[in-house]
């Protein structure tokens, strides 16, 4: 296909997705005319419209603007979540436009930069966002394509006119990360997920192994110590391990108390003492180590790293504090895999060991619920109280016999309740929360302002 600069316009099918929206913003920054479709309007799509994108929320091909109807001048980008019978997408396919997946465009952009690619079942959004902030706060700088809105910049796109680096959240869904060409790759976790795509855990692990084979000679792979994956790196690729307490990169002298977390960062050839987390949650120790290890290998100074980690505000919906008073705490997290739930709940319990922890969880996808119902129940049982919502279907059709009930029946928490999303706001008025953790990758985030108001006022 042609270089991106050869086109005059780009049409995005699924423009409001968190990964797609970063590419929308990138194309706008390059002076291209941008239009696109998404299923529903959101605050993010409104922002994209304000930034210059022409977006539509109906599938009809008649809504495609005239400047996107010349196949010589228009590139079409779609997300794999779009159904095959989408009218607008099929208009472009039937008329022989250049139609590519989001991952291919991201790969094309990043092939001209040194890609710092963060992959993993969970942890990749936080680690890549931390790395983007570290690099941006140093003279080295970076471009960044993130899977979350980084609160420091209120964007999922960071641009630099001088940096040779691109921080990339490398998504394993639909094998998207196979389009990338990493200079440094980080693998945070390989717990089986997206089995509707991969079929088996073995196929899932093989996909990650293939990703590691794409690291360029002269680059590096940094893998979480102990994960289920056999890396397949090329000759000339350096291999490192990391974790909270062991590996080539790790933490020592961890201090937790009074709402603060401080640790010393240990590298194979040096250290950075007294690193304080700007988002003081235990799991962020490990996330910070992953981000700092990449920065260390690229020559970012210890002082720049220390300042950046302390000023890091987090990505929206990643351990985002909505309320923090002596009486009430409310935290929201995007966790949607059993291991993510377990890590999130355990981390909050460690931060507030003497307070009652309540969890509101919205399962995401019928297939994921079917595959991991016992593990979800085990993780949720760590909480003192659980409110479980209906499954958010996203791209899927219902599966017979698969509802939130199959999780609910196995939860062992002293107090648990199965609740329709539509009834949630009324039901939580009967609770007296001390620490509330909301979790899920569906649309629970749209209720957060109202939930926070109720928690604050009860």
Secondary structure, 3 states (H helix, E strand, C coil): CCCHHHCCEEEEECCCCHHHHHHHHHHHHCCCEEEEECCCCCHHHHHHHHCCCEEECCCCHHHCCHHHCCCCCEEEEECCCCCCCCHHHHHHHHCCCEEEEHHHHHHHHHCCCEEEEEECCCCHHHHHHHHHHHHHCCCCCCEEEEEEEECCCCEEEECCCCCCEEEEECCCHHHHHHHCCEEEEEECCCCCCCHHHHCCHHHHHHHHHHHHHCCCCCCEEEEECCCCCCCCCCCCCEEEEECCCCCCEEEEEEEEECCEEEEEEEECCEEEEEEECCCCCCHHHHHHHHHHHHHHHCCCCHHHHHHHHHHCCCECCCCEEEEECCCCEEEEECCCCHHHHHHHHHHHHHHCCCCCEEEEEEEECHHHHHHHHHHHHHHHCCCCEEEEEEEECCCCCCCCCCCCHHHHCCCCCCEEEEECHHHHHHHHHHCCCCEEEEECCCCHHHHHHHHHHHHHHC
